Amino acid sequence: AIVKDGRIVYQKGFGVKEAGSADVVDEHTVFRLGSVSKGFASVLTGIYVDEGIVSWDSPVSDYVEGFRLNDPDQTSRVQVKHLLSHTSGLPRHAYTNLVEDGLSLDRIIPRLERVPLIAREGQQLSYQNAAYSAIEKVLEAQTDTEFNMLLEEKLFNPLGMDNSSSSYDEIRSSGNRALPHVYYSQSRGRVPLSISKKYYNAVSSGGINASASDMGKWLLLLTGHNPDVISRERLNDIYDPVITLNNRRYSRHWTGVNKSFYGMGWRVLDNNGQKIVYHGGYVNGYRSEIAFAPEDGLGICILINTSSSYPLTVIPDVFNYFRPDSLYATSDQNR
């Protein structure tokens, strides 16, 4: 799906849902998003910041009684924005193994107290799944509503994301879903896998399902075209860099990017002065990539039912094509 200037200008499916079948992918075919789910959690939090129910700067422990870190003082200082920016001070992927083992967040979050910290809050990005998903408990505590229902009520339904869901049962029961694949051998190529239950216990980190048509609608919101759902001010908060990244793992394919950051639930790239907000995801044989320039109203999302390097060149090329100074730009570029 591609959006520009407040419109979905392109959405299309390619290939098949399962290798060896003739069942083709269309724009409504459902895929898993993996870590692209993280942006939904930060935007949902932003909606409740707009409503005065949650604050970016409030300590997480004020909302979630069981949230404790190894240092009691740091526990009292870690705020919602630190959860969403992976800057709580926990080591990278703390208890991601327990998420993948299927433990509930109610069982995982109290165990964070056992993990030695590696930094003071706000000082170092250390990517999380378990700790990030504590945001679900923050929102549930303040609304007395399950996180999955909040996604439905505040995002999927208002945006008309009719194919989107956040559970294993829902993707399994979808009549139009793509199966995941992994590379098996040169002779057999990519083979289909079963859809797994992993990360549906931590939806905000990797449990959302959606189609390309849904992601086009999502991109319109992300580029500021649904102020009735979330204000531009809150979106700007979310995209504002919190911490600088010191490696080029996520920007090495962007020739114009020499700075990268993390905001809240999103990576932020400086593409020769153009602000690109980005995230990727991989789970259970599904690959997803989303990127948009909020100030230029341009965005793209690619969903694939196997691991692929395709987005690494296509996504930067889209932004280069639409740059005013691009060698590829043409007079009919808005067509």
DOZA-967775 format. One record per residue (C-alpha): x, y, z; residue number from 0; residue in three letters. Coordinates in pm, whole numbers, plus 50000, padded with zeros to 5 digits. Example, Ala and Ser with C-alpha at 12.3 -4.5 7.8 and 13.67 -1.06 7.14 Angstrom:
2
<lumke xx="51230" yy="49550" zz="50780" num="0" residu="ALA"/>
<lumke xx="51367" yy="49894" zz="50714" num="1" residu="SER"/>
***
This chain:
335
<lumke xx="50000" yy="50000" zz="50000" num="0" residu="ALA"/>
<lumke xx="50120" yy="50351" zz="49917" num="1" residu="ILE"/>
<lumke xx="49965" yy="50679" zz="50035" num="2" residu="VAL"/>
<lumke xx="50033" yy="51032" zz="49921" num="3" residu="LYS"/>
<lumke xx="49872" yy="51365" zz="50005" num="4" residu="ASP"/>
<lumke xx="49588" yy="51213" zz="50203" num="5" residu="GLY"/>
<lumke xx="49494" yy="50943" zz="49953" num="6" residu="ARG"/>
<lumke xx="49568" yy="50575" zz="49911" num="7" residu="ILE"/>
<lumke xx="49723" yy="50594" zz="49566" num="8" residu="VAL"/>
<lumke xx="49817" yy="50228" zz="49529" num="9" residu="TYR"/>
<lumke xx="49724" yy="49900" zz="49693" num="10" residu="GLN"/>
<lumke xx="49775" yy="49559" zz="49543" num="11" residu="LYS"/>
<lumke xx="49851" yy="49198" zz="49626" num="12" residu="GLY"/>
<lumke xx="50106" yy="48980" zz="49447" num="13" residu="PHE"/>
<lumke xx="50189" yy="48612" zz="49452" num="14" residu="GLY"/>
<lumke xx="50005" yy="48334" zz="49633" num="15" residu="VAL"/>
<lumke xx="49897" yy="48266" zz="49990" num="16" residu="LYS"/>
<lumke xx="50065" yy="47927" zz="49994" num="17" residu="GLU"/>
<lumke xx="50347" yy="47798" zz="49775" num="18" residu="ALA"/>
<lumke xx="50218" yy="47551" zz="49517" num="19" residu="GLY"/>
<lumke xx="49860" yy="47678" zz="49530" num="20" residu="SER"/>
<lumke xx="49670" yy="47902" zz="49289" num="21" residu="ALA"/>
<lumke xx="49506" yy="48102" zz="49571" num="22" residu="ASP"/>
<lumke xx="49631" yy="48452" zz="49497" num="23" residu="VAL"/>
<lumke xx="49707" yy="48731" zz="49742" num="24" residu="VAL"/>
<lumke xx="49493" yy="49044" zz="49709" num="25" residu="ASP"/>
<lumke xx="49490" yy="49374" zz="49897" num="26" residu="GLU"/>
<lumke xx="49259" yy="49228" zz="50163" num="27" residu="HIS"/>
<lumke xx="49471" yy="48921" zz="50241" num="28" residu="THR"/>
<lumke xx="49573" yy="48911" zz="50607" num="29" residu="VAL"/>
<lumke xx="49935" yy="48887" zz="50721" num="30" residu="PHE"/>
<lumke xx="50100" yy="48908" zz="51061" num="31" residu="ARG"/>
<lumke xx="50278" yy="49239" zz="51133" num="32" residu="LEU"/>
<lumke xx="50535" yy="49133" zz="51394" num="33" residu="GLY"/>
<lumke xx="50705" yy="49436" zz="51549" num="34" residu="SER"/>
<lumke xx="50516" yy="49679" zz="51324" num="35" residu="VAL"/>
<lumke xx="50253" yy="49621" zz="51596" num="36" residu="SER"/>
<lumke xx="50459" yy="49845" zz="51827" num="37" residu="LYS"/>
<lumke xx="50344" yy="50158" zz="51648" num="38" residu="GLY"/>
<lumke xx="49982" yy="50071" zz="51718" num="39" residu="PHE"/>
<lumke xx="50056" yy="50062" zz="52091" num="40" residu="ALA"/>
<lumke xx="50220" yy="50405" zz="52093" num="41" residu="SER"/>
<lumke xx="49941" yy="50563" zz="51888" num="42" residu="VAL"/>
<lumke xx="49677" yy="50404" zz="52110" num="43" residu="LEU"/>
<lumke xx="49860" yy="50547" zz="52412" num="44" residu="THR"/>
<lumke xx="49866" yy="50886" zz="52240" num="45" residu="GLY"/>
<lumke xx="49486" yy="50875" zz="52206" num="46" residu="ILE"/>
<lumke xx="49458" yy="50834" zz="52583" num="47" residu="TYR"/>
<lumke xx="49711" yy="51114" zz="52635" num="48" residu="VAL"/>
<lumke xx="49479" yy="51333" zz="52426" num="49" residu="ASP"/>
<lumke xx="49192" yy="51228" zz="52652" num="50" residu="GLU"/>
<lumke xx="49388" yy="51304" zz="52969" num="51" residu="GLY"/>
<lumke xx="49373" yy="50943" zz="53089" num="52" residu="ILE"/>
<lumke xx="49747" yy="50868" zz="53057" num="53" residu="VAL"/>
<lumke xx="50056" yy="51089" zz="53056" num="54" residu="SER"/>
<lumke xx="50383" yy="51029" zz="52872" num="55" residu="TRP"/>
<lumke xx="50569" yy="51151" zz="53183" num="56" residu="ASP"/>
<lumke xx="50389" yy="50949" zz="53450" num="57" residu="SER"/>
<lumke xx="50577" yy="50665" zz="53622" num="58" residu="PRO"/>
<lumke xx="50471" yy="50324" zz="53495" num="59" residu="VAL"/>
<lumke xx="50454" yy="50200" zz="53855" num="60" residu="SER"/>
<lumke xx="50173" yy="50451" zz="53919" num="61" residu="ASP"/>
<lumke xx="49960" yy="50256" zz="53673" num="62" residu="TYR"/>
<lumke xx="50086" yy="49900" zz="53709" num="63" residu="VAL"/>
<lumke xx="50133" yy="49777" zz="54066" num="64" residu="GLU"/>
<lumke xx="50344" yy="49476" zz="53965" num="65" residu="GLY"/>
<lumke xx="50594" yy="49679" zz="53759" num="66" residu="PHE"/>
<lumke xx="50925" yy="49684" zz="53945" num="67" residu="ARG"/>
<lumke xx="51285" yy="49702" zz="53830" num="68" residu="LEU"/>
<lumke xx="51601" yy="49584" zz="54003" num="69" residu="ASN"/>
<lumke xx="51657" yy="49934" zz="54145" num="70" residu="ASP"/>
<lumke xx="51359" yy="50072" zz="54344" num="71" residu="PRO"/>
<lumke xx="51461" yy="50432" zz="54270" num="72" residu="ASP"/>
<lumke xx="51471" yy="50363" zz="53898" num="73" residu="GLN"/>
<lumke xx="51135" yy="50189" zz="53923" num="74" residu="THR"/>
<lumke xx="50984" yy="50512" zz="54052" num="75" residu="SER"/>
<lumke xx="51148" yy="50714" zz="53772" num="76" residu="ARG"/>
<lumke xx="51069" yy="50502" zz="53466" num="77" residu="VAL"/>
<lumke xx="50791" yy="50673" zz="53275" num="78" residu="GLN"/>
<lumke xx="50552" yy="50567" zz="53000" num="79" residu="VAL"/>
<lumke xx="50777" yy="50734" zz="52741" num="80" residu="LYS"/>
<lumke xx="51069" yy="50517" zz="52858" num="81" residu="HIS"/>
<lumke xx="50869" yy="50199" zz="52798" num="82" residu="LEU"/>
<lumke xx="50772" yy="50308" zz="52449" num="83" residu="LEU"/>
<lumke xx="51124" yy="50422" zz="52355" num="84" residu="SER"/>
<lumke xx="51304" yy="50111" zz="52493" num="85" residu="HIS"/>
<lumke xx="51500" yy="50328" zz="52737" num="86" residu="THR"/>
<lumke xx="51395" yy="50180" zz="53072" num="87" residu="SER"/>
<lumke xx="51751" yy="50064" zz="53149" num="88" residu="GLY"/>
<lumke xx="51681" yy="49694" zz="53104" num="89" residu="LEU"/>
<lumke xx="51920" yy="49484" zz="52892" num="90" residu="PRO"/>
<lumke xx="51820" yy="49408" zz="52534" num="91" residu="ARG"/>
<lumke xx="51532" yy="49162" zz="52491" num="92" residu="HIS"/>
<lumke xx="51484" yy="49106" zz="52864" num="93" residu="ALA"/>
<lumke xx="51254" yy="48802" zz="52893" num="94" residu="TYR"/>
<lumke xx="51171" yy="48792" zz="52523" num="95" residu="THR"/>
<lumke xx="51227" yy="48418" zz="52572" num="96" residu="ASN"/>
<lumke xx="50933" yy="48409" zz="52812" num="97" residu="LEU"/>
<lumke xx="50715" yy="48595" zz="52564" num="98" residu="VAL"/>
<lumke xx="50805" yy="48338" zz="52300" num="99" residu="GLU"/>
<lumke xx="50736" yy="48059" zz="52548" num="100" residu="ASP"/>
<lumke xx="50381" yy="48187" zz="52577" num="101" residu="GLY"/>
<lumke xx="50376" yy="48317" zz="52935" num="102" residu="LEU"/>
<lumke xx="50119" yy="48582" zz="53011" num="103" residu="SER"/>
<lumke xx="50228" yy="48941" zz="53076" num="104" residu="LEU"/>
<lumke xx="50086" yy="48909" zz="53426" num="105" residu="ASP"/>
<lumke xx="50348" yy="48639" zz="53490" num="106" residu="ARG"/>
<lumke xx="50635" yy="48808" zz="53304" num="107" residu="ILE"/>
<lumke xx="50616" yy="49169" zz="53427" num="108" residu="ILE"/>
<lumke xx="50677" yy="49092" zz="53797" num="109" residu="PRO"/>
<lumke xx="50994" yy="48903" zz="53699" num="110" residu="ARG"/>
<lumke xx="51155" yy="49217" zz="53553" num="111" residu="LEU"/>
<lumke xx="51263" yy="49300" zz="53909" num="112" residu="GLU"/>
<lumke xx="51516" yy="49014" zz="53889" num="113" residu="ARG"/>
<lumke xx="51701" yy="49156" zz="53585" num="114" residu="VAL"/>
<lumke xx="52015" yy="49365" zz="53652" num="115" residu="PRO"/>
<lumke xx="51991" yy="49706" zz="53486" num="116" residu="LEU"/>
<lumke xx="52250" yy="49827" zz="53235" num="117" residu="ILE"/>
<lumke xx="52174" yy="50201" zz="53227" num="118" residu="ALA"/>
<lumke xx="51980" yy="50479" zz="53390" num="119" residu="ARG"/>
<lumke xx="51640" yy="50542" zz="53232" num="120" residu="GLU"/>
<lumke xx="51645" yy="50754" zz="52916" num="121" residu="GLY"/>
<lumke xx="52016" yy="50707" zz="52849" num="122" residu="GLN"/>
<lumke xx="52042" yy="50398" zz="52629" num="123" residu="GLN"/>
<lumke xx="51819" yy="50226" zz="52375" num="124" residu="LEU"/>
<lumke xx="51788" yy="49856" zz="52451" num="125" residu="SER"/>
<lumke xx="51516" yy="49694" zz="52242" num="126" residu="TYR"/>
<lumke xx="51239" yy="49518" zz="52437" num="127" residu="GLN"/>
<lumke xx="50932" yy="49302" zz="52387" num="128" residu="ASN"/>
<lumke xx="50824" yy="49204" zz="52740" num="129" residu="ALA"/>
<lumke xx="50888" yy="49545" zz="52897" num="130" residu="ALA"/>
<lumke xx="50741" yy="49727" zz="52596" num="131" residu="TYR"/>
<lumke xx="50423" yy="49523" zz="52631" num="132" residu="SER"/>
<lumke xx="50376" yy="49652" zz="52985" num="133" residu="ALA"/>
<lumke xx="50204" yy="49943" zz="52808" num="134" residu="ILE"/>
<lumke xx="49909" yy="49708" zz="52763" num="135" residu="GLU"/>
<lumke xx="49871" yy="49684" zz="53141" num="136" residu="LYS"/>
<lumke xx="49900" yy="50063" zz="53173" num="137" residu="VAL"/>
<lumke xx="49609" yy="50117" zz="52935" num="138" residu="LEU"/>
<lumke xx="49403" yy="49833" zz="53077" num="139" residu="GLU"/>
<lumke xx="49444" yy="49971" zz="53430" num="140" residu="ALA"/>
<lumke xx="49328" yy="50317" zz="53324" num="141" residu="GLN"/>
<lumke xx="49034" yy="50205" zz="53109" num="142" residu="THR"/>
<lumke xx="48925" yy="49881" zz="53276" num="143" residu="ASP"/>
<lumke xx="48915" yy="49733" zz="52925" num="144" residu="THR"/>
<lumke xx="49126" yy="49460" zz="52763" num="145" residu="GLU"/>
<lumke xx="49399" yy="49585" zz="52529" num="146" residu="PHE"/>
<lumke xx="49263" yy="49396" zz="52227" num="147" residu="ASN"/>
<lumke xx="48924" yy="49561" zz="52275" num="148" residu="MET"/>
<lumke xx="49091" yy="49903" zz="52297" num="149" residu="LEU"/>
<lumke xx="49255" yy="49841" zz="51960" num="150" residu="LEU"/>
<lumke xx="48914" yy="49757" zz="51813" num="151" residu="GLU"/>
<lumke xx="48731" yy="50050" zz="51968" num="152" residu="GLU"/>
<lumke xx="48991" yy="50322" zz="51917" num="153" residu="LYS"/>
<lumke xx="49173" yy="50220" zz="51597" num="154" residu="LEU"/>
<lumke xx="49042" yy="49930" zz="51387" num="155" residu="PHE"/>
<lumke xx="48673" yy="50029" zz="51389" num="156" residu="ASN"/>
<lumke xx="48711" yy="50409" zz="51350" num="157" residu="PRO"/>
<lumke xx="48959" yy="50364" zz="51064" num="158" residu="LEU"/>
<lumke xx="48759" yy="50092" zz="50888" num="159" residu="GLY"/>
<lumke xx="49046" yy="49844" zz="50920" num="160" residu="MET"/>
<lumke xx="48804" yy="49560" zz="50851" num="161" residu="ASP"/>
<lumke xx="49062" yy="49282" zz="50812" num="162" residu="ASN"/>
<lumke xx="49266" yy="49371" zz="51121" num="163" residu="SER"/>
<lumke xx="49271" yy="49172" zz="51444" num="164" residu="SER"/>
<lumke xx="49495" yy="49089" zz="51737" num="165" residu="SER"/>
<lumke xx="49454" yy="48721" zz="51817" num="166" residu="SER"/>
<lumke xx="49557" yy="48379" zz="51694" num="167" residu="TYR"/>
<lumke xx="49196" yy="48262" zz="51665" num="168" residu="ASP"/>
<lumke xx="49104" yy="48557" zz="51444" num="169" residu="GLU"/>
<lumke xx="49380" yy="48506" zz="51189" num="170" residu="ILE"/>
<lumke xx="49315" yy="48131" zz="51190" num="171" residu="ARG"/>
<lumke xx="48947" yy="48187" zz="51115" num="172" residu="SER"/>
<lumke xx="49009" yy="48442" zz="50840" num="173" residu="SER"/>
<lumke xx="48898" yy="48318" zz="50501" num="174" residu="GLY"/>
<lumke xx="49160" yy="48532" zz="50328" num="175" residu="ASN"/>
<lumke xx="49495" yy="48486" zz="50500" num="176" residu="ARG"/>
<lumke xx="49846" yy="48419" zz="50375" num="177" residu="ALA"/>
<lumke xx="50042" yy="48132" zz="50525" num="178" residu="LEU"/>
<lumke xx="50399" yy="48202" zz="50638" num="179" residu="PRO"/>
<lumke xx="50696" yy="48040" zz="50464" num="180" residu="HIS"/>
<lumke xx="51061" yy="47965" zz="50530" num="181" residu="VAL"/>
<lumke xx="51338" yy="47865" zz="50292" num="182" residu="TYR"/>
<lumke xx="51387" yy="47488" zz="50314" num="183" residu="TYR"/>
<lumke xx="51635" yy="47385" zz="50041" num="184" residu="SER"/>
<lumke xx="51741" yy="47459" zz="49686" num="185" residu="GLN"/>
<lumke xx="51521" yy="47180" zz="49556" num="186" residu="SER"/>
<lumke xx="51210" yy="47261" zz="49758" num="187" residu="ARG"/>
<lumke xx="51252" yy="47637" zz="49789" num="188" residu="GLY"/>
<lumke xx="51019" yy="47805" zz="50038" num="189" residu="ARG"/>
<lumke xx="50778" yy="47583" zz="50224" num="190" residu="VAL"/>
<lumke xx="50468" yy="47688" zz="50421" num="191" residu="PRO"/>
<lumke xx="50453" yy="47687" zz="50798" num="192" residu="LEU"/>
<lumke xx="50165" yy="47674" zz="51042" num="193" residu="SER"/>
<lumke xx="50059" yy="48001" zz="51197" num="194" residu="ILE"/>
<lumke xx="50198" yy="48003" zz="51550" num="195" residu="SER"/>
<lumke xx="50059" yy="48147" zz="51873" num="196" residu="LYS"/>
<lumke xx="50380" yy="48335" zz="51950" num="197" residu="LYS"/>
<lumke xx="50339" yy="48701" zz="52048" num="198" residu="TYR"/>
<lumke xx="49962" yy="48690" zz="52079" num="199" residu="TYR"/>
<lumke xx="50034" yy="48702" zz="52453" num="200" residu="ASN"/>
<lumke xx="50217" yy="49034" zz="52394" num="201" residu="ALA"/>
<lumke xx="50008" yy="49190" zz="52119" num="202" residu="VAL"/>
<lumke xx="50168" yy="49534" zz="52141" num="203" residu="SER"/>
<lumke xx="50507" yy="49382" zz="52055" num="204" residu="SER"/>
<lumke xx="50408" yy="49149" zz="51771" num="205" residu="GLY"/>
<lumke xx="50049" yy="49026" zz="51771" num="206" residu="GLY"/>
<lumke xx="49855" yy="49237" zz="51523" num="207" residu="ILE"/>
<lumke xx="49721" yy="49097" zz="51195" num="208" residu="ASN"/>
<lumke xx="49630" yy="49319" zz="50899" num="209" residu="ALA"/>
<lumke xx="49600" yy="49348" zz="50521" num="210" residu="SER"/>
<lumke xx="49755" yy="49592" zz="50275" num="211" residu="ALA"/>
<lumke xx="49420" yy="49773" zz="50244" num="212" residu="SER"/>
<lumke xx="49414" yy="49816" zz="50622" num="213" residu="ASP"/>
<lumke xx="49770" yy="49945" zz="50628" num="214" residu="MET"/>
<lumke xx="49685" yy="50210" zz="50370" num="215" residu="GLY"/>
<lumke xx="49420" yy="50342" zz="50611" num="216" residu="LYS"/>
<lumke xx="49671" yy="50318" zz="50895" num="217" residu="TRP"/>
<lumke xx="49922" yy="50524" zz="50696" num="218" residu="LEU"/>
<lumke xx="49661" yy="50795" zz="50642" num="219" residu="LEU"/>
<lumke xx="49620" yy="50824" zz="51018" num="220" residu="LEU"/>
<lumke xx="49996" yy="50823" zz="51072" num="221" residu="LEU"/>
<lumke xx="50037" yy="51110" zz="50824" num="222" residu="THR"/>
<lumke xx="49783" yy="51320" zz="51012" num="223" residu="GLY"/>
<lumke xx="49458" yy="51268" zz="50825" num="224" residu="HIS"/>
<lumke xx="49244" yy="51142" zz="51113" num="225" residu="ASN"/>
<lumke xx="49254" yy="51424" zz="51371" num="226" residu="PRO"/>
<lumke xx="48919" yy="51298" zz="51503" num="227" residu="ASP"/>
<lumke xx="49104" yy="50985" zz="51620" num="228" residu="VAL"/>
<lumke xx="49438" yy="51133" zz="51736" num="229" residu="ILE"/>
<lumke xx="49570" yy="51488" zz="51725" num="230" residu="SER"/>
<lumke xx="49870" yy="51590" zz="51519" num="231" residu="ARG"/>
<lumke xx="50028" yy="51713" zz="51842" num="232" residu="GLU"/>
<lumke xx="50026" yy="51363" zz="51989" num="233" residu="ARG"/>
<lumke xx="50159" yy="51215" zz="51663" num="234" residu="LEU"/>
<lumke xx="50442" yy="51467" zz="51674" num="235" residu="ASN"/>
<lumke xx="50518" yy="51357" zz="52032" num="236" residu="ASP"/>
<lumke xx="50539" yy="50996" zz="51914" num="237" residu="ILE"/>
<lumke xx="50771" yy="51077" zz="51621" num="238" residu="TYR"/>
<lumke xx="50996" yy="51307" zz="51823" num="239" residu="ASP"/>
<lumke xx="51337" yy="51140" zz="51869" num="240" residu="PRO"/>
<lumke xx="51396" yy="51023" zz="52226" num="241" residu="VAL"/>
<lumke xx="51730" yy="50848" zz="52184" num="242" residu="ILE"/>
<lumke xx="52002" yy="50847" zz="51917" num="243" residu="THR"/>
<lumke xx="52098" yy="50516" zz="51752" num="244" residu="LEU"/>
<lumke xx="52467" yy="50457" zz="51704" num="245" residu="ASN"/>
<lumke xx="52453" yy="50193" zz="51431" num="246" residu="ASN"/>
<lumke xx="52336" yy="50184" zz="51071" num="247" residu="ARG"/>
<lumke xx="52157" yy="49849" zz="51085" num="248" residu="ARG"/>
<lumke xx="51824" yy="50007" zz="50997" num="249" residu="TYR"/>
<lumke xx="51950" yy="50285" zz="50772" num="250" residu="SER"/>
<lumke xx="52236" yy="50129" zz="50577" num="251" residu="ARG"/>
<lumke xx="52017" yy="50087" zz="50267" num="252" residu="HIS"/>
<lumke xx="51923" yy="50458" zz="50267" num="253" residu="TRP"/>
<lumke xx="52211" yy="50633" zz="50097" num="254" residu="THR"/>
<lumke xx="52095" yy="50972" zz="50225" num="255" residu="GLY"/>
<lumke xx="52053" yy="50871" zz="50588" num="256" residu="VAL"/>
<lumke xx="52334" yy="50956" zz="50826" num="257" residu="ASN"/>
<lumke xx="52132" yy="50995" zz="51146" num="258" residu="LYS"/>
<lumke xx="51880" yy="50762" zz="51307" num="259" residu="SER"/>
<lumke xx="51684" yy="50774" zz="51630" num="260" residu="PHE"/>
<lumke xx="51404" yy="50602" zz="51817" num="261" residu="TYR"/>
<lumke xx="51089" yy="50786" zz="51917" num="262" residu="GLY"/>
<lumke xx="50800" yy="50607" zz="52086" num="263" residu="MET"/>
<lumke xx="50727" yy="50280" zz="51907" num="264" residu="GLY"/>
<lumke xx="50899" yy="50407" zz="51590" num="265" residu="TRP"/>
<lumke xx="51244" yy="50447" zz="51443" num="266" residu="ARG"/>
<lumke xx="51313" yy="50793" zz="51304" num="267" residu="VAL"/>
<lumke xx="51554" yy="50853" zz="51014" num="268" residu="LEU"/>
<lumke xx="51697" yy="51179" zz="50879" num="269" residu="ASP"/>
<lumke xx="51698" yy="51130" zz="50502" num="270" residu="ASN"/>
<lumke xx="51893" yy="51434" zz="50381" num="271" residu="ASN"/>
<lumke xx="51672" yy="51658" zz="50592" num="272" residu="GLY"/>
<lumke xx="51352" yy="51461" zz="50528" num="273" residu="GLN"/>
<lumke xx="51206" yy="51300" zz="50841" num="274" residu="LYS"/>
<lumke xx="51124" yy="50934" zz="50780" num="275" residu="ILE"/>
<lumke xx="50937" yy="50736" zz="51045" num="276" residu="VAL"/>
<lumke xx="50993" yy="50365" zz="51008" num="277" residu="TYR"/>
<lumke xx="50955" yy="50020" zz="51159" num="278" residu="HIS"/>
<lumke xx="51006" yy="49664" zz="51048" num="279" residu="GLY"/>
<lumke xx="50882" yy="49334" zz="51179" num="280" residu="GLY"/>
<lumke xx="50946" yy="48963" zz="51145" num="281" residu="TYR"/>
<lumke xx="50751" yy="48688" zz="51316" num="282" residu="VAL"/>
<lumke xx="50663" yy="48327" zz="51233" num="283" residu="ASN"/>
<lumke xx="50781" yy="48356" zz="50870" num="284" residu="GLY"/>
<lumke xx="50607" yy="48689" zz="50798" num="285" residu="TYR"/>
<lumke xx="50799" yy="49006" zz="50706" num="286" residu="ARG"/>
<lumke xx="50655" yy="49358" zz="50732" num="287" residu="SER"/>
<lumke xx="50797" yy="49704" zz="50669" num="288" residu="GLU"/>
<lumke xx="50633" yy="50045" zz="50703" num="289" residu="ILE"/>
<lumke xx="50780" yy="50391" zz="50643" num="290" residu="ALA"/>
<lumke xx="50634" yy="50737" zz="50601" num="291" residu="PHE"/>
<lumke xx="50730" yy="51103" zz="50587" num="292" residu="ALA"/>
<lumke xx="50473" yy="51276" zz="50810" num="293" residu="PRO"/>
<lumke xx="50558" yy="51625" zz="50685" num="294" residu="GLU"/>
<lumke xx="50530" yy="51520" zz="50319" num="295" residu="ASP"/>
<lumke xx="50221" yy="51298" zz="50343" num="296" residu="GLY"/>
<lumke xx="50400" yy="51005" zz="50180" num="297" residu="LEU"/>
<lumke xx="50401" yy="50649" zz="50311" num="298" residu="GLY"/>
<lumke xx="50442" yy="50286" zz="50209" num="299" residu="ILE"/>
<lumke xx="50381" yy="49950" zz="50374" num="300" residu="CYS"/>
<lumke xx="50490" yy="49609" zz="50244" num="301" residu="ILE"/>
<lumke xx="50365" yy="49279" zz="50389" num="302" residu="LEU"/>
<lumke xx="50528" yy="48952" zz="50280" num="303" residu="ILE"/>
<lumke xx="50464" yy="48591" zz="50382" num="304" residu="ASN"/>
<lumke xx="50833" yy="48499" zz="50384" num="305" residu="THR"/>
<lumke xx="51166" yy="48658" zz="50468" num="306" residu="SER"/>
<lumke xx="51272" yy="48892" zz="50188" num="307" residu="SER"/>
<lumke xx="51515" yy="49174" zz="50114" num="308" residu="SER"/>
<lumke xx="51264" yy="49330" zz="49872" num="309" residu="TYR"/>
<lumke xx="51160" yy="49618" zz="50104" num="310" residu="PRO"/>
<lumke xx="51520" yy="49722" zz="50165" num="311" residu="LEU"/>
<lumke xx="51550" yy="49870" zz="49816" num="312" residu="THR"/>
<lumke xx="51188" yy="49941" zz="49724" num="313" residu="VAL"/>
<lumke xx="51106" yy="50158" zz="50026" num="314" residu="ILE"/>
<lumke xx="51405" yy="50395" zz="49996" num="315" residu="PRO"/>
<lumke xx="51341" yy="50416" zz="49620" num="316" residu="ASP"/>
<lumke xx="50982" yy="50535" zz="49679" num="317" residu="VAL"/>
<lumke xx="51101" yy="50824" zz="49895" num="318" residu="PHE"/>
<lumke xx="51383" yy="50912" zz="49656" num="319" residu="ASN"/>
<lumke xx="51139" yy="50912" zz="49364" num="320" residu="TYR"/>
<lumke xx="50909" yy="51166" zz="49527" num="321" residu="PHE"/>
<lumke xx="51180" yy="51401" zz="49651" num="322" residu="ARG"/>
<lumke xx="51154" yy="51739" zz="49474" num="323" residu="PRO"/>
<lumke xx="51524" yy="51723" zz="49384" num="324" residu="ASP"/>
<lumke xx="51510" yy="51359" zz="49277" num="325" residu="SER"/>
<lumke xx="51655" yy="51252" zz="48944" num="326" residu="LEU"/>
<lumke xx="51351" yy="51024" zz="48915" num="327" residu="TYR"/>
<lumke xx="51088" yy="51292" zz="48983" num="328" residu="ALA"/>
<lumke xx="50856" yy="51369" zz="48692" num="329" residu="THR"/>
<lumke xx="50588" yy="51624" zz="48626" num="330" residu="SER"/>
<lumke xx="50320" yy="51357" zz="48661" num="331" residu="ASP"/>
<lumke xx="50455" yy="51212" zz="48988" num="332" residu="GLN"/>
<lumke xx="50121" yy="51266" zz="49167" num="333" residu="ASN"/>
<lumke xx="49930" yy="51055" zz="48917" num="334" residu="ARG"/>
***
